[in-house]
Amino acid sequence: MTAVLRARRLTKKYRGRWALTGCTLDIPAGHVTGLVGPNGAGKSTLLNLAAGTLAPTTGTIEVCGGVPGSGPAQLAKVGFVAQDTPTYPTLTVADHLRLGARLNPNWDDALAHRRIERLGLDPGQRAGKLSGGQRAQLALTLGIAKRPELLILDEPVAALDPLARREFLQDLMEAVAEHGLSVVMSSHLVADLERVCDHLVVLVAGQVRLAGEVEELLAAHHRLSGPRRDVDTLPAGQEVISAGHTERQSTLVIRTEAPILDPAWTVSAVGLEDLVLAYMSRPAEAGSGPRPALEVLR
């Protein structure tokens, strides 16, 4: 596996508060990776460390084979669209493209102008007069036309209405297919991630709780429903991720590679949103702790 992002025991501390604590992670190249977790989990911190706008407190992070922000050649490998899809309100759309061409050595001007024309953006329109969806598309255009190896998107659709979100995500997938981008995108909207991501990272309290290819993760997790049972009586190979009990019934989300043979259980599939929520609500001390990416990536 070729990793586009590799972190080892990565930590970041802000004024006495740890945003990341011992984060170890491999993100494979050639994938669209969804980064999900609750507020304060460290998602934006991790993405800013990957983009080179922050430096680690301890540990290491490597992106596209180099140290983030270490020089012009490294900066050219990474496109970054921050959470507020930043644009300059007094500059026109055309001004943004000219600025992109001056700042980025691999700038694809033809690509940028094709996207602007296809999106129906007026080159003479000031960015401050664009809608939220239009600004997000302009920011995405700047990130793609940079021709990066890795495109980092921090909550790019959070402020958009459903139609604008759908258009943004459709454009993103077209760009991935056409240009072979690796993408890491954070979002609270799991349904949006499910539409575009084939790889998943769940970050909780500054640590990686889960990482791997979406299909493999879904295949390895199951919902069990049946008569109330003490989870300690389950077979050793069945890792309990979440458990709910009524007076007579237990409902579990478990992880196992082995078949579930107990006829007392009703076994059903786990959807991506339920899987994410199970790991987000799981106490840190439960089970054997967070399972790092190295154990689930093949």
Residue pairs with C-beta under 8 A, 6 or more apart in sequence:
1 26
1 28
1 297
1 298
2 28
2 29
2 30
3 26
3 27
3 28
3 29
3 62
4 27
4 28
4 29
4 30
4 63
4 64
4 149
4 150
4 182
4 184
5 25
5 26
5 27
5 50
5 61
5 62
5 63
5 150
5 184
6 25
6 26
6 27
6 61
6 62
6 63
7 23
7 24
7 25
7 26
7 46
7 49
7 59
7 60
7 61
7 62
8 24
8 59
8 60
8 61
9 22
9 23
9 24
9 58
9 59
9 60
10 20
10 22
10 23
10 24
10 25
10 46
10 49
10 56
10 58
10 59
10 60
10 61
11 18
11 20
11 21
11 22
11 23
11 56
11 57
11 58
11 59
11 206
12 18
12 19
12 20
12 42
12 45
12 49
12 54
12 56
12 57
13 19
13 57
18 206
19 42
19 45
19 206
20 42
20 45
20 46
20 49
20 206
20 207
21 205
21 206
21 207
22 59
22 206
22 207
23 42
23 46
23 59
23 203
23 206
23 207
23 208
24 208
24 292
24 293
24 294
25 201
25 208
25 211
25 292
25 293
26 211
26 293
26 294
26 297
27 33
27 182
27 184
27 199
27 201
27 211
27 293
28 199
28 297
29 149
29 182
30 180
30 182
31 182
31 183
31 197
31 198
31 199
31 213
32 172
32 173
32 176
32 182
32 183
32 185
32 196
32 197
32 198
32 199
33 182
33 183
33 184
33 185
33 197
33 199
33 200
33 201
34 185
34 186
34 187
34 190
34 193
34 196
34 197
34 199
34 200
34 201
34 214
35 43
35 46
35 47
35 184
35 185
35 186
35 187
35 201
35 203
36 43
36 186
36 187
36 188
36 190
36 193
36 200
36 201
36 202
36 203
36 276
36 280
37 43
37 202
37 203
37 204
37 209
37 280
38 204
38 280
41 203
41 204
41 205
41 206
42 203
42 205
42 206
43 154
43 186
43 203
44 83
44 154
44 155
44 186
45 54
46 203
47 80
47 152
47 154
47 184
47 186
48 54
48 154
49 55
49 56
49 61
49 68
50 61
50 63
50 68
50 78
50 150
50 152
50 184
51 68
51 69
51 78
51 80
51 152
52 63
52 67
52 68
52 69
52 70
52 74
52 75
52 78
53 69
53 80
55 69
61 67
61 68
62 68
63 74
63 77
63 78
63 150
64 74
64 77
64 78
64 149
64 150
66 73
66 74
66 77
67 74
68 74
68 78
69 75
72 105
76 104
76 105
76 106
76 146
76 148
77 148
77 149
77 150
78 148
78 149
78 150
78 151
78 152
79 142
79 143
79 144
79 146
79 148
79 150
79 151
79 152
80 143
80 151
80 152
80 154
81 136
81 139
81 140
81 142
81 143
81 151
81 152
81 153
81 154
81 156
82 154
83 154
83 155
83 156
83 158
85 132
85 135
85 136
85 138
85 139
85 140
85 156
85 159
86 139
87 96
87 127
87 130
87 135
87 138
87 139
88 95
88 96
88 99
88 127
89 126
89 127
89 128
90 126
90 127
90 128
91 99
91 126
91 127
92 123
92 124
92 125
92 126
92 127
93 116
93 121
93 122
93 123
93 124
93 125
93 127
93 130
93 138
94 123
94 124
96 127
96 138
96 142
97 109
97 112
97 113
97 116
97 123
97 141
97 142
97 145
100 107
100 112
100 142
100 145
100 146
101 107
101 109
101 112
104 145
104 146
104 147
106 146
106 147
106 148
107 145
107 146
107 147
108 145
108 147
109 145
111 144
111 145
111 147
112 141
112 142
112 145
115 137
115 141
115 144
115 145
115 171
116 123
116 138
116 141
119 134
119 137
119 141
119 171
121 130
121 134
121 137
121 138
127 135
127 138
130 138
131 164
132 159
132 160
132 161
132 164
133 160
133 161
133 163
133 164
133 167
133 168
136 156
136 157
136 159
136 160
136 164
136 168
137 167
137 168
137 171
139 156
140 153
140 156
140 168
140 171
140 172
140 175
143 151
143 153
144 151
144 175
144 179
144 181
147 179
148 181
149 181
149 182
150 181
150 182
150 183
150 184
151 181
151 182
151 183
151 184
152 183
152 184
152 185
153 172
153 183
153 184
153 185
153 186
154 185
154 186
155 186
155 187
155 188
156 168
156 185
156 187
157 164
157 165
157 168
157 169
157 187
157 189
157 192
158 187
158 188
158 189
160 168
165 189
165 192
169 192
169 195
169 196
172 183
172 185
172 196
173 196
175 181
176 183
185 193
185 196
185 197
187 193
190 272
190 273
190 276
191 273
193 200
193 272
194 214
194 272
194 273
197 214
198 213
198 214
198 215
199 211
199 212
199 213
199 214
200 210
200 211
200 212
200 213
200 214
200 217
200 272
200 276
201 208
201 210
201 211
201 293
202 208
202 209
202 210
202 211
202 276
202 279
202 280
203 209
204 279
204 280
204 282
204 284
204 290
205 284
207 284
207 290
208 290
208 291
208 292
208 293
209 279
209 280
209 282
209 290
209 291
210 217
210 275
210 279
210 290
210 291
210 296
211 291
211 292
211 293
211 296
211 297
212 293
212 296
212 297
213 297
214 272
216 296
216 298
217 275
217 296
218 269
218 270
218 271
218 272
218 275
220 255
220 256
220 257
221 241
221 253
221 254
221 255
221 270
221 275
221 278
222 253
222 254
222 256
222 260
222 267
222 268
222 269
222 270
223 251
223 252
223 253
223 267
223 268
223 269
223 270
223 274
224 250
224 251
224 252
224 253
224 254
224 260
224 265
224 266
224 267
225 249
225 250
225 251
225 252
225 265
225 266
225 268
226 249
226 250
226 262
226 264
226 265
226 266
227 248
227 249
227 250
227 264
228 245
228 246
228 247
228 248
228 249
228 250
229 250
229 264
231 240
231 243
231 250
231 252
234 240
234 252
234 254
235 258
237 256
237 257
237 258
238 254
238 255
238 256
238 258
238 260
239 254
239 255
239 256
239 287
239 288
240 252
240 253
240 254
240 286
240 287
241 252
241 253
241 254
241 255
241 278
241 279
241 282
241 287
242 252
242 253
242 278
242 281
242 282
243 250
243 251
243 252
243 253
244 250
244 251
244 252
245 251
253 270
253 274
253 275
253 278
260 267
270 278
284 290
